[in-house]
Amino acid sequence: MQTYKLPDRLRVLAVSDSKPLSGAWVRLTLPTTRKNDFMMSFGPADKEGVLEISATDIERKVRATKNFFLMDYGSLADWTGEIRISVMNREAVELLMDAYQIFGRTPKLYPVDLPDLMDAYDRRLREVEDQMLTAEVEQEGETRATITLEPVEAW
């Protein structure tokens, strides 16, 4: 089985109809060959719509997810080498908040102020609700990771 290395850093530019989307959140998915894929959210983007995500950030979220849901997740050794990235739309915000309602008392999984952060982001998404959301990504470090960008409608 081939082993993949996470990029040292991902620089993600969130875009709404060709314009940077300040305050954006992104969903990052690491598909795996067994058990569930790792799905995690990062944000908010700065005023220029940029998020910096390090390998350490990703590894920390993978560890927290695996430790909390021990039977549901494998490890990074099961990762396919693909990284799927999408800017979170209102549907993704709703799904994240549903999960927070169930597991939100687990600070290693979710920031304590997630409801306030998602309320602010939901207001931002309403400003661009008829637009397409996508991302541009640069990766740093030696990696053979394949980045797949998944455009979504703001709603």
C-alpha positions as CSV (number, residue, x, y, z in Angstrom):
1,M,0.0,0.0,0.0
2,Q,1.3,3.4,-1.0
3,T,1.7,6.0,1.8
4,Y,1.1,9.7,1.1
5,K,2.4,12.8,2.8
6,L,0.2,15.8,3.6
7,P,1.4,19.1,2.1
8,D,3.3,21.1,4.7
9,R,0.8,24.0,4.1
10,L,-2.2,24.7,1.9
11,R,-3.0,28.2,1.0
12,V,-6.6,28.4,0.0
13,L,-8.2,31.4,-1.7
14,A,-12.0,31.2,-1.3
15,V,-13.8,32.8,-4.3
16,S,-17.3,33.8,-5.0
17,D,-18.0,34.5,-8.7
18,S,-14.3,35.4,-9.3
19,K,-14.0,37.7,-6.3
20,P,-12.3,36.8,-3.0
21,L,-14.7,35.8,-0.3
22,S,-13.7,37.2,3.0
23,G,-14.8,35.3,6.1
24,A,-15.2,32.1,4.1
25,W,-15.0,28.6,5.6
26,V,-13.8,25.6,3.6
27,R,-14.5,21.9,4.0
28,L,-11.5,19.6,3.5
29,T,-12.1,15.9,2.8
30,L,-9.4,13.2,2.9
31,P,-10.9,10.1,1.2
32,T,-9.7,6.8,2.7
33,T,-9.6,3.2,1.5
34,R,-11.4,1.9,4.6
35,K,-13.9,3.2,7.1
36,N,-15.1,6.8,6.8
37,D,-13.4,9.6,4.9
38,F,-12.0,12.4,7.2
39,M,-14.1,15.6,6.7
40,M,-13.1,18.8,8.5
41,S,-13.8,22.5,8.4
42,F,-11.4,25.4,8.5
43,G,-12.0,29.1,8.7
44,P,-12.6,31.9,8.7
45,A,-10.7,33.3,5.7
46,D,-9.0,36.7,6.1
47,K,-10.2,39.9,4.3
48,E,-8.6,38.7,1.1
49,G,-10.4,35.4,1.3
50,V,-7.2,33.5,2.2
51,L,-6.9,30.6,4.6
52,E,-3.6,28.9,5.6
53,I,-3.9,25.3,6.6
54,S,-0.9,23.4,7.9
55,A,-0.3,19.7,7.9
56,T,-0.3,20.0,11.7
57,D,-3.8,21.5,11.6
58,I,-5.1,18.6,9.5
59,E,-3.3,16.0,11.6
60,R,-4.8,17.5,14.8
61,K,-8.3,17.3,13.4
62,V,-7.8,13.8,12.1
63,R,-6.5,12.6,15.5
64,A,-9.4,14.3,17.4
65,T,-12.0,12.7,15.0
66,K,-10.4,9.3,15.2
67,N,-10.1,9.4,19.0
68,F,-13.7,10.5,19.4
69,F,-15.2,8.1,16.9
70,L,-12.8,5.2,17.4
71,M,-14.9,2.5,15.5
72,D,-15.8,4.8,12.5
73,Y,-12.4,6.0,11.3
74,G,-9.1,4.4,10.3
75,S,-5.9,6.5,10.1
76,L,-4.0,8.7,7.7
77,A,-2.3,5.4,6.6
78,D,-5.6,4.7,4.9
79,W,-5.6,8.1,3.0
80,T,-5.8,7.8,-0.8
81,G,-3.6,10.9,-1.4
82,E,-6.5,13.0,-2.6
83,I,-7.6,16.2,-0.8
84,R,-11.0,17.5,-1.8
85,I,-11.7,21.1,-1.0
86,S,-14.9,23.1,-1.3
87,V,-16.0,26.4,0.1
88,M,-18.7,25.8,2.6
89,N,-22.1,26.9,1.4
90,R,-25.3,27.3,3.5
91,E,-26.1,23.6,3.3
92,A,-22.7,22.7,4.6
93,V,-23.1,25.2,7.4
94,E,-26.4,23.6,8.4
95,L,-24.8,20.1,8.4
96,L,-21.9,21.3,10.5
97,M,-24.3,22.9,13.0
98,D,-26.4,19.7,13.1
99,A,-23.2,17.8,14.1
100,Y,-22.3,20.5,16.6
101,Q,-25.7,20.1,18.2
102,I,-24.9,16.4,18.8
103,F,-21.2,16.5,19.5
104,G,-20.5,20.2,20.3
105,R,-19.5,19.7,23.8
106,T,-16.3,18.2,22.5
107,P,-13.8,21.1,22.2
108,K,-11.2,19.1,20.3
109,L,-13.8,18.6,17.6
110,Y,-15.3,22.1,17.4
111,P,-14.4,25.5,18.6
112,V,-16.5,26.6,21.6
113,D,-17.7,29.7,19.7
114,L,-18.7,27.8,16.5
115,P,-22.4,28.9,16.6
116,D,-21.3,32.6,16.6
117,L,-18.8,31.9,13.8
118,M,-21.3,30.1,11.7
119,D,-24.0,32.8,12.3
120,A,-21.5,35.4,11.0
121,Y,-20.6,33.2,8.0
122,D,-24.3,32.5,7.2
123,R,-24.9,36.3,7.0
124,R,-21.9,36.6,4.7
125,L,-23.2,33.8,2.5
126,R,-26.6,35.5,2.2
127,E,-24.8,38.4,0.5
128,V,-23.6,36.1,-2.3
129,E,-26.4,33.5,-2.3
130,D,-26.9,33.4,-6.1
131,Q,-23.2,32.9,-6.8
132,M,-20.8,30.0,-7.3
133,L,-18.2,29.3,-4.7
134,T,-14.9,27.8,-5.5
135,A,-11.3,27.9,-4.4
136,E,-7.8,28.3,-5.7
137,V,-5.2,26.3,-3.8
138,E,-1.4,26.3,-3.6
139,Q,0.4,23.6,-1.7
140,E,3.9,23.8,-0.1
141,G,6.2,21.0,0.7
142,E,7.1,17.7,-0.9
143,T,3.9,15.7,-1.5
144,R,2.1,13.7,-4.1
145,A,-1.3,14.8,-2.9
146,T,-3.9,15.4,-5.5
147,I,-6.1,18.4,-4.9
148,T,-9.7,18.3,-6.2
149,L,-11.7,21.5,-6.0
150,E,-15.4,21.1,-5.8
151,P,-17.4,24.2,-6.8
152,V,-20.8,24.7,-5.0
153,E,-23.6,27.2,-5.2
154,A,-23.7,29.5,-2.2
155,W,-27.1,28.0,-1.3
